[in-house]
Amino acid sequence: MAFKTWQIGLHIQQHEALAIAVIRGASGWSLQRWWRLPLMNVSTAEGTIPDPQSLAHVLRPWSRELPLRHRIYLSFPANRTLQRAFPHPPMRLREREQVAWLSQTMARELDMDPDLLRFDFQDDALSPAFNVTAVQSKEISELLTLAQTINVRIAAVTPDACALQRLLPFIPSGRQCLVWRDESQWLWATRYAWGRKSAREATTLHDLAATLSVVPEHISLCAEGEFDPWRAVTVRQPPVPPDGYRFAIALGLAIGEIR
């Protein structure tokens, strides 16, 4: 019997880490396990990465529960990313040349050494431009070192807000924006964009809609009695947690790539 690889979304928040393991079957996604890991003794500020050593202490026992065949899709705080759009250069470039050109362009824009940045990019669907997301190399390196310390396999590191895009096919017809929130921030995603707003910038959903220039009725909110992110999972045994909407980011991470 062949055992399928668990795809695990791990969403590290300010006070807890939430994880979901799924596999892809003929009928769709199947839930394998979910975990809620309190971070009571882990030092972390709003919108930042927790202290890696403290985080390793919490995650090490959890990592021992994972099967050998697993891939972890790890969240990265959207607050720690930089997004820019750059028009296509006048000359046609091969992929390697595109990477070099964007690296230099982004570094020049931020007045930073290119070696201090890691970035990802994609073509803008609406204009001849590259949409670039950059992070500091040292912060990604800290997460990869953490993974080595607890002996887990990281397949990708993804901005937490970006993970919501994977759930957009499951929101009701006519909606164009998916939103998740905790006590300090809103994370949002549309088909072509994603981002974060602090709770100080937008107190209510209507405030957020105004800052995004979106009609409130076109927004789906991950919340009790609102959008249920578990609609993306066909087989839900073991039962989902009672406050399952809190796991939306972890779920989006888990189903983000199919291998």
PETA-V64055 format. One record per backbone hydrogen bond with DSSP energy under -1.0 kcal/mol. NH is the residue of the N-H (numbers start at 1). CO is the residue of the C=O. E is the energy in kcal/mol with one decimal. If there is no record, write none. Layout:
nh:NH co:CO e:E
nh:NH co:CO e:E
//
This chain:
nh:6 co:69 e:-2.2
nh:7 co:22 e:-2.9
nh:8 co:71 e:-3.0
nh:9 co:20 e:-2.4
nh:10 co:73 e:-2.2
nh:11 co:18 e:-3.2
nh:13 co:16 e:-2.5
nh:17 co:37 e:-2.6
nh:18 co:11 e:-2.5
nh:19 co:35 e:-2.2
nh:20 co:9 e:-1.9
nh:21 co:33 e:-2.7
nh:22 co:7 e:-2.5
nh:23 co:30 e:-1.9
nh:25 co:28 e:-2.8
nh:30 co:23 e:-2.6
nh:31 co:235 e:-3.1
nh:32 co:21 e:-3.2
nh:33 co:21 e:-1.2
nh:35 co:19 e:-2.5
nh:37 co:17 e:-3.0
nh:39 co:15 e:-2.8
nh:42 co:39 e:-1.4
nh:48 co:45 e:-1.8
nh:51 co:43 e:-1.8
nh:55 co:51 e:-2.5
nh:56 co:52 e:-2.5
nh:57 co:53 e:-1.6
nh:58 co:54 e:-1.3
nh:59 co:55 e:-2.7
nh:60 co:56 e:-2.1
nh:63 co:59 e:-2.6
nh:64 co:60 e:-1.1
nh:65 co:62 e:-1.8
nh:66 co:63 e:-1.2
nh:70 co:68 e:-1.2
nh:71 co:6 e:-2.5
nh:72 co:153 e:-2.7
nh:73 co:8 e:-3.6
nh:74 co:156 e:-2.5
nh:75 co:10 e:-2.3
nh:76 co:158 e:-1.7
nh:80 co:77 e:-2.1
nh:81 co:78 e:-1.7
nh:82 co:134 e:-2.3
nh:84 co:132 e:-2.5
nh:86 co:130 e:-2.4
nh:88 co:128 e:-2.1
nh:98 co:94 e:-2.7
nh:99 co:95 e:-2.4
nh:100 co:96 e:-2.0
nh:101 co:97 e:-2.7
nh:102 co:98 e:-2.9
nh:103 co:99 e:-2.3
nh:104 co:100 e:-2.1
nh:105 co:101 e:-2.5
nh:106 co:102 e:-3.0
nh:107 co:103 e:-2.1
nh:108 co:104 e:-2.3
nh:109 co:105 e:-2.3
nh:110 co:106 e:-2.0
nh:112 co:107 e:-2.4
nh:116 co:113 e:-2.2
nh:117 co:114 e:-1.6
nh:118 co:135 e:-2.6
nh:120 co:133 e:-2.3
nh:122 co:131 e:-1.6
nh:124 co:129 e:-3.2
nh:129 co:127 e:-2.2
nh:130 co:86 e:-3.1
nh:131 co:122 e:-3.1
nh:132 co:84 e:-3.3
nh:133 co:120 e:-2.7
nh:134 co:82 e:-2.9
nh:135 co:118 e:-2.8
nh:137 co:116 e:-2.5
nh:140 co:136 e:-1.4
nh:141 co:137 e:-2.7
nh:142 co:138 e:-1.8
nh:143 co:139 e:-1.4
nh:144 co:140 e:-2.3
nh:145 co:141 e:-2.4
nh:146 co:142 e:-2.1
nh:147 co:143 e:-2.1
nh:148 co:144 e:-1.8
nh:149 co:145 e:-2.3
nh:150 co:146 e:-1.9
nh:152 co:147 e:-2.3
nh:155 co:72 e:-2.8
nh:156 co:72 e:-1.3
nh:158 co:74 e:-2.9
nh:160 co:76 e:-2.7
nh:163 co:159 e:-1.3
nh:164 co:161 e:-1.3
nh:165 co:162 e:-1.7
nh:166 co:163 e:-1.2
nh:167 co:164 e:-1.7
nh:168 co:165 e:-1.1
nh:170 co:167 e:-2.0
nh:171 co:168 e:-1.4
nh:175 co:172 e:-1.8
nh:176 co:218 e:-2.8
nh:177 co:218 e:-1.6
nh:178 co:189 e:-2.7
nh:179 co:220 e:-2.7
nh:180 co:187 e:-2.8
nh:182 co:185 e:-2.0
nh:186 co:197 e:-3.4
nh:187 co:180 e:-3.5
nh:188 co:195 e:-2.3
nh:189 co:178 e:-1.8
nh:190 co:193 e:-3.3
nh:195 co:188 e:-2.1
nh:197 co:186 e:-2.3
nh:199 co:184 e:-2.4
nh:202 co:198 e:-1.6
nh:208 co:204 e:-2.1
nh:209 co:205 e:-2.7
nh:210 co:206 e:-2.0
nh:211 co:207 e:-2.0
nh:212 co:208 e:-1.8
nh:214 co:209 e:-2.6
nh:218 co:215 e:-2.6
nh:219 co:216 e:-1.8
nh:220 co:177 e:-3.1
nh:222 co:179 e:-3.1
nh:223 co:221 e:-1.1
nh:226 co:223 e:-2.3
nh:227 co:221 e:-2.1
nh:231 co:228 e:-1.8
nh:232 co:229 e:-1.8
nh:233 co:230 e:-1.7
nh:234 co:29 e:-1.5
nh:235 co:29 e:-2.1
nh:246 co:243 e:-1.9
nh:247 co:244 e:-1.8
nh:248 co:245 e:-1.5
nh:251 co:247 e:-2.6
nh:252 co:248 e:-2.7
nh:253 co:249 e:-2.4
nh:254 co:250 e:-2.2
nh:255 co:251 e:-2.0
nh:256 co:253 e:-1.1
//
